Amino acid sequence: MTHKTEDTPMMKQYKEIKANYEDAYLFYRLGDFYELFYTDAEEVSQLLELTLTARNKKADDPIPMCGVPYHSADQYIKKLIQMGHKVAVCEQVEDAKQAKGMVKREVVQLVTPGTVMEESTLDEKENNYLSALEVIEETYYLSYIDLSTGEFKATQLNSFAELINECTTIQTKEILLSETMKDLEKDIKKYLNILISYPRSNENRDLKQYYPADLDQGLKRVADLLLNYLADTQMRQMEHIQPLESYEPQQYLRMGPGARKNLELQVSLKDQSKYGTLYWLLDESKTAMGSRLLKRWLDQPLLSAEQINIRLDAVGNLMNHYFERMDLGELLKKVYDLERLSGRISFQTVNARDLTQLKQSLEQIPHIISLVESINQEGVWDDWLKEVEFPQDIYEKIDQAIVEEPPLSITEGGLIKQGYHPVLDEYLDAMHNGKLWMANLQAEEREATGIKNLKIGFNKVFGYYIEVTKSNLDLVDETRYERKQTLANAERYITPGLKEKESLILEAEEKSQSLEYELFVDLRDEIKVEIERIQKLAKYISMLDVLQSLAEVSERHNFSRPVFHTHTQSVAIKNGRHPVVEKVMGDQTYIPNDVILDDSTDIMLITGPNMSGKSTYMRQLALIIIMAQIGCFVPAESAELPIFDQIYTRIGAMDDLIGGQSTFMVEMMEANEALQNASSQSLLLFDEIGRGTATFDGMALAEAIIGYIHDHIKAKTLFSTHYHELTELEDRMEQLKNVHVGAVEDNQELVFLHKIEDGPADKSYGVQVAKLAGLPDQVIQEADVILSSLIEKSNSPHQAPAEQEERPEEGQISLFEIGRDETEAAVVEQIKELDLANMTLMDVMNLVNELQQRLRQNDEK
């Protein structure tokens, strides 16, 4: 006879709740545990390595089940969120003692990667954005919010590529689509690989308090989508959400994902860490708020010379006041994360320790204001000082109410200072006097009985008791003591007087805990009303923190103030350096270089051997520009710059294997992005364009791209190449200039000078670089022989292939035409077609060996 599991009232309740949260793991509260059932249990037990058990084990269809203790649930939820999952937290919402039938339960919060609020789950130096997307008549409307800080923004974009770039820039953790946009889910996941969510209800709330009166309807629609989703998932008021700030990407210096990646602004190419990035160099912020703001500045360098110079004035002012800057740093270290504290106050998850952190932070504000006033020369800080206010009333409320070192729990007492509330003082006095009475009673009973180790103790089951060890039981007066509990080595007793005093103490404790909680909630609600003031203060303190960080780095590394001009796009950098490479090098000497792109030069064509520093030179120009346009001093003796509107890069060989794209395809896509979107105010950095295909194809593309930039875009461009034939373009293109990275041979050893010099390089030094890389001597020697042979058969190592074919000298075989010996010609053709960027060292060695054998066999014939 089979025995099937029948749904109990509890399981019916579970299924009804779970039906509304199919896309989330349901943490269902049962006593001291959150339980998961069915598929949730099977999946979560594997993801979190929990024991999978079963409900109704003897049934033919037992229900899979696993659980986690409620007091440690946060760490389990954190792991699931970091894996990209959602968790619905289901709690009892009525007192079990008063419930009729099943205790009522509801989901009180849906936690998702984009709605995390727990401090332990968030990275304090990174924003955690939830985004929403709407597409209306081919315009992409994007809105995003950091729920932990209340930052709320929206923008409109003209293409899917711009959308992906913006989402990559803000590193959004979750994106919300309307039901009509499901067709976009596959493409978004391909490029972003993040959680896609959909609205949970069709409710449209009145949200006009968040929007400016003239807000574009498309932006309003996407912002509504986002806020309604938050209301549906968080199920509480969110007073800390700031008014919507709309912007256009064109307001800032724009960089595509390739540029951000290649320039290693915030993430290193090597190991995806922050070490070795521009952010790593610049972040001397003392607060978490400052670190997050610095990242936003790096994402959005300014286009206004006026705004940039305001920041530069402040950085320069702080550099000129070393001791005050050191004092400021010490004060800022004592300022906690005011933005996220505001969020927790609004969410009602703040505890008493959080409030003491807020108090300690506010305590620093008068000192910070006074210090800034003392260095305010020529009105540099006038605007800042007008906006920053010390919220003394908030400080005093916390100071009067909360003890200096409160416990974590807000329900077990010990939070509120004596003297804050008269009734609470009575309870506290009763507790204090009662415990003092207990101590006196213990001393009296020891004296009366002669039992020196008699003690009065307490536990939650029996309350207060007198404990006597068994060796002293003969001294106990049974007429005065009533036996309550027998232990292995002792007996426990009570007396009428002890129980009477216990009743007074416990009643005072219970009432005091309840009253303390009420007083704490009242205080929290009073502060919640003032969140806007705290957020405004956070904004200006974080701004000050970033400026002192830039000043600290600028002084430490001997940076200089850039000068901007708007009447020309000329660039004049004297002794510029790559700031990150210079820091990583430490005590080694970094060789600086000038960058001169005046009105007569738009394109700098760079030749020279690999590893000589061409890519570093190109990157350092971009980093100097970005640093200057966020308002930082720059690594150069001097720098006169225009305002650049966009930066495009193609640096380094990279396959997009997941997307099924080769190095050459990625190269062409990045080049196309630049050619389609760059303006005469843009900066282009192209490294070895065309190397991923056959020689003629690559050279033709490189020359055509250079020509298009020169004749049509007219952007400032650094273009490095190993196609020496391209250096002849200087004769035909008046805005192009040849430069090269110096290198010399000393006793047949290649020495890089790391210095940019005028004119083209005399050769590529490819074999010498291979020698430096450690290839076997036999390979190097054979390559030298082959190279010498090839050079002998060509007119010139630097003459364009097309010209060689048209004007071969009598009796000499062109490098690029079929010669008298078909085997040698085939070898030459194979060398010409090599895609070295996509070959490993072992591939090169094997190929050289194969070519060597073919040539030897041919000689033997």
N, C-alpha and C positions, 0 to 999 in steps of 0.2 A: 504494500500500500504506500503510495507516494504521499509525501507531506510537503505541500507548497507553503511558501511564506505569504501570510496575509498582511496587508498594510495595517499597521497600528495607527491610532490617531496622530501619533508623532510623525510617522513616516508619510502619512497623507499631508500633514502640514509641510514637511520637508519638500515633498514633490511639488506642491503648489508654489512654494517660494522659488524653488530651483527652476521651474518653468519660465520664470521671468528673467532668469540670469543664465541662459544656456551658454553664453560666451565667457562665463567666469567660473572660477572654482568657488563653491559655496562653503564658507566656514560657518558651520551651524553650531551655535552655542548649546552645550548640554553640561550643566554643572560647571566644573572647573576645566572643561575641555571644549575645543572647537572640533567637531567631528565632520568627516567627509564620507560620502557614500557613493556606491555604484562606480561609474566611470571616473568621477572626480577622485575617488579614493585610489583606484588603480593607477591613474596617471600621477597624482601627487605623491603617492608612496614611492614611485620610481624616481620622480624629479627630486624629492627631498630625502630619499633613502630612509623612509619611515617603514615601520612594520605594518604589513597589510594583514588585517584580520577580517572577521566576518560577523555579521549580526544574524541570529538564528542559524547557528552553524549546523544544527542537525537537520535543517530543512533541505529539500532537494535543490533549492535555489537560494542558498544563503546570500545575504547582501554584503558585497565587499565594503570594507570600512577601515578608516584610519583616522588618527586624531593627533592634535598637538595641545599642550597645556595653554590655557588662556593667557597666563602671565608671561609666557615667552613666545606668544604667537607672532609678535612683530618681526622677529628674526626670520621666521618661516615665510611670512608674507613678503618680506624684503627680498628673499631669494627668488620667489616666484615672479615678483615684479621685474627684477633684474633679468629674468629669462624672457620677459616680454609677455607675461600672462596678466590676467585680471583676477582680482579676488573680491568676492562679495561677502562682507562681514555681517552675519546675522546674529542678533542679540535678543534676549528676553526683554520685552518692553512693558511688562507688568509684574507686580510682586506675586511670587508663586503662592504666598499665603492667602492672597485675596482672589487668586484666579479660580474661575469656575470651569472645570474641565482642563483642556490643554492650556498651558501658559502661552500667551500670545508672543509671537516672535516676528521680527521684521528685519530686513536688511537696512542697516543704519549708515552704511557707506560702501560705495564701490571703489576699490583702489585699483588704479591703472598706472602704467608707466608715466603717463602725463599728468597724473593727479596726486602724486606722492606728496605727503606732508611730513612724514616721520623724519626727524633729524638724522637718525642713524642710516636711513636709506639714501639721503641726498648727499651729493658732493658739495661741500660748503663753498667751493670756488667756481661752481658751474651753475648756470640757470637750468631749470627743468621745464621745458616748454611743451605745452599741449597746443596743437594747431588745428585749425578748421579750414576747409577749402570749399569754395563755390566757383563754378565757371558759368559766366553769363556772356553770351555773344562773343566767345573766344577771348574774353578777358578773365584772367585768373585772380580771384580775390582770396587773400590769405589773411587769417587772423590768428594770433597766438597769445598765450598767457602763461606766466609762471605762477601757478597757484600758491607756491610757497612764499612769494614776495608780493603778489598782486599786480605785477607789471603786465600791461595789457596793450597790445599793438595790432595794427592792421595795415595792409598795403595791397596795391593792385599791380599785377604783372602781365606782360604782354605775350608770354609764350610758356610752354611747358618747361623748356630749358631754364627760363628765368625762375620758374617755380621751384624746380629741383635745386637750383643754385641757392635760392633764399632759404629753403628748408635745410640744406646742407650747412649753410652759414650759421643759422641759429641752433643747429643740432637738435631739432625737435625730436621728442621721444615717442610721440603718438600723433596721428593725424586723423581728423574726423571728417568724413564725407557724408553728404546728404544721400538719400536713397537713390536719387536720380543719377548719381555719379559712380555707380559701381563699376562701370566699364574702365574707369581710371585706376582701379585698385591694383591690377596686375602691373601696369607700367610704373606706378609709384613704388611698389614693393621691389621692382627690379632695380631702381636707382637708389632707394633709401633704406630698404630692408628694415622697416619699422612697423609697429602695430597699427593697423587700420581699424577704426571704430565707426559706428553709425549711431544716429540719434536714438535715444531710448523712449522718447514720447513725441507726440505732435503738439505738446503744449507750447503756446507762445506767450511768454510773460512780458509784462511792461518793463522794459529795460532802458527807457530813455534817460534815466539819471546817469548812465555811463557814457552817453554820446554827446558830442557837440551838436548844435542845432542844424548846422549845414552839412552833416555827414552824408557822403555819397551812399546811395541806396544799396549798391553792391556790397560796400564795406559793412553797412548796417546788417545786411542779410547774413553775411558770414559771421559777424560778431554775435548776432542773435543765436545762430547755430551753436556757437561755442559756449555762450553763457547758459543756454537752456540745457545743454549736455552736462555742464557742471552742476546746475541746480538738480538735475535728475540723478546724478551719481553721488553727489556729496551730501545732499539732503539737509542743508543747514544754511543759515545766512552767511554771507561772505563779504563783510563790510570792508575788508582790506583790499578788495579789487579796485584798482585805480581807474580813473576816467580813461576812455580809449584814446590812444595816441596814434593817429594815422600819419604815414610818411610815404615817400616815394623813394625807391632804391637810387634814383638819379640824384638824390640829395647828397649822396655820399660817393666816395671813390669806389668804383665797382671792380670786383675781381671774380673771375669764374672759379669753379672748384679746382681746376687744374692749377691755377695760379696760387690759390691758398695752400694746396698740397705741395707744389714744387718749392714754394718759398718757405715752407715749414713755419707758418705763422704761429700755430698753436699745437700742432701735432707733428712729431718727427716722422720722416719717411722710414727710418731704420726700424724702430720698434713701437711706433704709435704712442710714445710717451710724450711728455712736455719737455723733457731734457733736450737741449740743443735747438729749441725753438725761439722765435723772437719773444713770445710771451714769457718763456722761462728767463730770458735775459732781463726783461723789463719789469717783472713782477717783484717789486720790493714793497708791496702793499702790506699794511699792518692789520687790515680787517678783511673778512670774507667778502663783504660788500664791495670793497675796493678792487679785489681780484676779479670779481664778476664784471664790474664796470670796465676795467682795463680790457677784458676780452671783448666787450661790446665796442669799445673804441677801436680795437684792432680790426673788428669786423666792419666798422663803418668810419674810415678816415674821412675827414672833413673836406669840403670843396670851397669853403669860404675863407679867404685869406684873413679877413677880419676876425672870425671866430678862432682860427688857428693861432693868430698872434695874441689873442686874449689868453689862451692856454700857455703859449710860450712866455708871455710876460710873467705869469704866475710861477712857471717852472724856474725862470731866471731869478725871480725874487727869492724863491726858496733856496736856490743854489747860493745866493749871496748872503744867506743867513744860516750858516752851518749849525751853530749851537741851538738856535731856535728850532731848526728842522729836527735835530736830534731829540729835543724836548717834545716836539710835536709827535714824533714817532712813538715815544714812550706813552704819551697820552692815548694815542690811537690804539695801541695794543690792549688797552683796557676797555675798548668799546666793542661790545658784542654785536652779533648780526641783527641790527635793528629791523631790517626788512623781514626776515623770517620770524623774528619774535612777534612782529605785528601780525603775520599770518597765523601764528599759533594762538594769539590772543583772540583773533576773529573766529578761529575754528573751535575755540573753547577747549583746546588741548594743552594750553599753557599751564605750568605748575608754579609753585611758589619760588623754586630756584630760578625759573625763567624770569620772574618778576624782580628778583634780586639782581639778576644780570642786567635787566633793563635799568634798574636804579643805579647800578655801578656805571653803566654806560652814560646815563644822563649826568651823573656826577662829574664827568670829565668835560662836559660841554662849556661851562663858564671858563675853565682854564684854557680850552682850545680857542674860544672866541678871544680871550684876552691876549693870547700868544699871536694870533693872526692880526689883531689890531696893532700889536707892537712892531710888526714888519710891513705894515700897509703903506708902503712908499708909493707916491704918485697915484694913489687910488686904485692900485692893482686889485685889491680885495674888496673894493666898495660894494660891488653887486653881491658878492658872497655874504658879506657882513649884513646886508639889508635883509637877506632871506633866512639866515640862521637864527633860531630862537631857542633859548633855554627853557624847556617846559617845566618850570619849577613846581607847578601844582602837581604834576604827575609824579615827579620825584618825591615830593613831600608825602603824598598819599601812600606810596609804597613804603617809604621810610618809617612812617608812623605805624603802619599795620604789620609788616612782615618782619619776623625775626631775622637776625643776620645770617644764620645757617639753617634754613628750613629743611625738613625732610622732603624726599621725592613725592611721597603720597600726599594728596590733598584731602584725604578722608579720615586720617587717623590722628589728627591733632598735631600740636607742636608748631603751628605755622604763625600764629598771631601773637604779637607782643602783649605783655601785661600792661595795662593802662589804656589799651585801645578801646575796650568795650566793658562797661561796668558789670554786666551780668556774667560775661566770660570770666572776669576777674574773680567773681564769687565762686564759680566752679573751680577755677584754678587754685584758689585759696583752700577750698574744701579738699581738693585732691592733695595739695601740699601738706595741709595740716593732718589729713587722714594718714598719709604715708609717714609723717613724723610721729603720729600716734602709734603706728605699727612698730616703728623703730624703738620707741620708748617701751611699748608692750614687750617686745622681745627682750630688752634689757631687764625689765621687771620680772618676767617669767624665769629667766636664767637665775636671777637672784633668789626668787622664791623657791624654786625647785632644786637649785644646786646643779642643774644640767648646763654645763658650760657651752656645749655645742648645740643647744636648742635653737631652732631658727623658725622664723615666720616666712613662709613662701607664698607663691600665687601661681595658679594656672587657670586656663579658661574653662576647664571642666568643673573644678571644685571651688574655685575662688581662692580666698585666703585660708591658710591652714597653719597649724603648729606642728613641726616635724621633730620627732624624738628618735634617736637611734635605738636599736633593740638592746644594746648593752646598758641603756639608762632607763628602761621601761619600769624598773622597780621604784624609780623616783617619781613617777607620774601619779598625780592625785586624780583617780578615776571619778571622784565626785565633782571635780571642777572641769575636767576635759571629757569631750564626747568623741569617741573613736569614729573617724570618717573613711580612712583608707589604710590598707596594709600593704607594705612594700617588702622586698626581700630583706632589707637591712634596717627598716625603720617603720614607725607607725605615724600616721597623720591624724591630728585632732582639730576640733573646733570648739569655740566657746560662744555663749550667747552674745557677749560683748564684742567678740571678734566679728561675728556675722552682722551685727548691727552697724559696726563701723564700715565693714565691707560694702554693705548696701549703700551707705552714703558716698563712699569713694567711687564705686562703679557707676552710680547714678550721675555723679558729677562728671566722670570721664565720658560717659555716653553723651550727656547733654553738651559738654564742652566740645567734643569732636563734631557733633552736629552743628553747633553754633559756629565753630571755626570754619567749617566748610561753607556755611551760609555767608559769613563775612568775607571769605575769600572770593566767592562767586560774585558778590556785590562789588568788591574792589575790581575784579576782572572786568565786569560789565562797565564800570565807570571809566576804566582805561580804554575799553573797546571803543567808546565814543570819541576818544582822542587819537585814534589810529592815523588819521590823515596828517596830524601834526608830527607824529613819530616818523611816518614815511617821508615827509618833506625833509625832516632833519636827516634821515638816512641818506637821502639823495645828495645833500650838500656835504655831509661828512665823507661819503664814499668818493665824491669828486675831489675833495681836498686830499684824501688818501692816495688817489691815483696820481695827482700832481706832485705830491711829495715823493712818490715812488719814482716818477720820471726824473725828478730833480736829483734824487739819490743816485740813480744809474748814470745820469748825464755827468755828474761831477766825478763819480768813481772812475769812469772810463774815458774821461777827457773829451766829451762830446762838445760840439759847438752849435750855436744857434743858427738855424737856416734862415735865409733871406728870400722872400717871395716877390716875384714880379708878375704882373698880369698883362703887360703889353707885348710879351714875347714868350715863346716856348723854349727859349734857350736854357741849357743846363750847364752849370760851371761848378764842378765839385773838385776841390783841391785836396789831394791826399786822403781820398775816401777809403774806408775800411769796411769789411764785413763784420758787424758787431758780434755775432754769435761765434763765428770761427775764431775771431780774435780772443774771445773769452775762453773758448775751449782750449786754444793753444797755450794759454797761461803764460809762462815765462818766455816762450818762444817769441821771436820777433815777427810780427805780421807786417808784410810789405804793402804799404798803401799805394793807391793809384788815383790819378786824376780821371775825371769823366768830363769831357768837353763836347757838348752837342749844341753848338751855337746856331745862329740863324742860317749859316751856310751849310750845316750838316744835320740831316735828319737820320741817316743810317750809318752805323758804324759796323763795318764788316770785319770780323775778328778771325784771324787765322793763328795757328800755332799748334804744338803737340798736345795730345791728351794728357791729362793730369797736371797741366801747366797753370791752371787757374782761370780758364775762360768762363766756366760756369759760375765760379765764385764771384768773379768780376761782374757778371750779369746780375746775379742775385743781389749783390751788395748795393747796386744802384736802386733796385726795386725796394729793398728794405730801408734804404735812406729816405726814399720818397714816402713810404708808408709811415715811418717814424715821424718825419716832418709834418705830415698831414694829420697825425693824431695830436700834434702839439708837443712833441719831444725834441730835444736837441739831438744832433746826428753825429755819427762817427766820421768826422772829416775835419780837416783844418779850417775849411770854409765851404759853404754850399749856397749857391744862388740857384733857385728853382722856380719853375712855373707851377701852377696847380694842375695836376694830372686828373683826368676824369675816370680813366679805366686803366687796368694793367692786365695784359694777357701774356702768358708764358707758354713756351714749349721747351722744357728742359728735362733731359734724361730719357732713357729708353724704358718704356713701360708697356706691357701687354695688359689688356683687359680680358683675362681668360674667361671669367664668368660671363661677360657679355659677348664672348666669342669674337673679340676684336684683336688683331695683331698690333704690334708696336707701330707699324706704318699707318694702319687705320686710325689708331688713337692720335698719332702725329698729325694726320690730315684733318681729323675732326677738330683738334685744338687750333690748328692753323686756320681752318674755315671759320671757327667762332670768332677769331680775332679779325679776319679780313671782312667778315660780314658786319661786325659791330663797332670796331675801333673808329676813333675820330682823330683829327689832327692834334687833339689834346691828350691822346692816349700814349701809353708806353708799351712797346712790344719787345719781348725777349724770346728770340728763336735760336735754339741750340741744335745745330746739325740737321736742319730740315732737309728731308730727301734721302737720308742715309738708309732708310729701311727698304729701298727698292733697288732696281738695277741702276748702274752708274748713270747712263744717259737719261733715264727717267728721273732719277733723283736730282741730277744737275739741272735738267730742264725745269722741273718744278721749283727748285730753289731760286733759279734766276727769274722765273715768271712771278713768284711771290715777292721777291725783292722789287721787281719792276712795278708791280701793282701798288705796293706800299709807297714807293718813291713817287709815282705819278698820280695816284688817286687818294690815298689815305693821308700821306705826309705826316705820319706819326713818328715820334722819336723811337728809334729801333736799334737794338743790339742784335746782330745776326752773326753767330759763329758758324764756321764751316771748315771742312777738310777739302772741299772742292777748290783747289788753288786757282782753277780756271776762272772762278767767279771774281777774283781780285781785279780782273781786267775791266769789270763794270765801272770802276772808278773813272775810267776814261770816258764813259758814256753817260754816267749819271752824276750830275753836278752836286747833288745833295748826299752823295755816298762817299765815305772816307774809309780807306784801308788802315787797320791797325793790327798788331800781332802781339802775342805774349812771348817775351824774350826767352831764349834758351841757347845754351852753348854746349859744345862738346869739349870736354877736358880729358885728354888721354883716353879717347874713345868712350868716355862716360858722359851721359847726358845730364846737364845741370839746368834746372828750371830757375829762371830769374824772377818769375812771378811779377814781372813788370810790363805794363802795356806800353808799346812803342809804335811810332808811326810806320806805315807801310805794311806790305804783306810779309808773311813768314817765308823764309827761303825754302823750307821743306817741312814735312809733317813729323819726321823723326819716329815713324811708327815702329820700325824695328828696334830702335833704342828704347822706346817705351816698353815693348815686349820684353826686352832684356831686363829692365827695371822690375817688371812683373815677375821675373824668375823663370821664364821659359828655359828649357834645356839648351846648353851651348850649341848642341848639334842643330837644333831647330833655328837658332839665331844665325849661325854661320850659313846654313843653307838658304835662309831667307835673304841674307846679304848677297849671296851669289845670284839668287833669282832676281832680286831687285836691281843689281848691277846689269844683269842681262837685259832686263826690261828697259832700263834707262838707255842702254846702248842702242836699242832698237827703236827708240822714239826720238822725235825731233827735240823735244824739251819736256822735262817733267812738269812744267807749269803751263804748257801750251794747250789750249782748248782742243778737245778731241775732234770737233768738227773741222777746225782749221788744219789739223794734222792730216785729215783725210783729203782736204782740198789741195794742200801744198806740201806733199812729202818731198824731201830732198832726194836727189838721184842716188840710187844705191843704198838707201836706208829704209828699213821697214817701220811703218808706223806702229805704235803700241796698240792701236785699236783697229787694225785691219788684219786680215788673214795674211800670214807670211808664207814663205816658201815651204816651211815645215808645218804640216797640219797638226802634228802632236803638240809642238810648242805653242802654236796659235790657239789650240783648244785649252791648254793650260792657262794661257794668258786670259782667255775669255772667261774661264771658270773663276780665276782670281778677281776679275773685274766684276763678276756678278755676286760676289760674296756679300752676305748680310751679317757683318761682324757683330753688329749690335745684338743679334739674337743667337750668337754662338758662344759656347762655353770654352774654357781654356783647353779642355780635352778634345773638343771638336776641332779647334784650330790645329792642335798638335797632330791629330790623326790625319787631317786634310793635308797639312804640309808634308807629312811622311808619304802619303799617297801620291802627291804631285812629284815629290822627289823620285819615287820609284818609277813613275811614268817617264820622267825625263831621262833617268839613267838607262832604262830599257830602250828608249829611243836612241840614245847615244850608242848603245851596243849594236844597234842595227846598222 
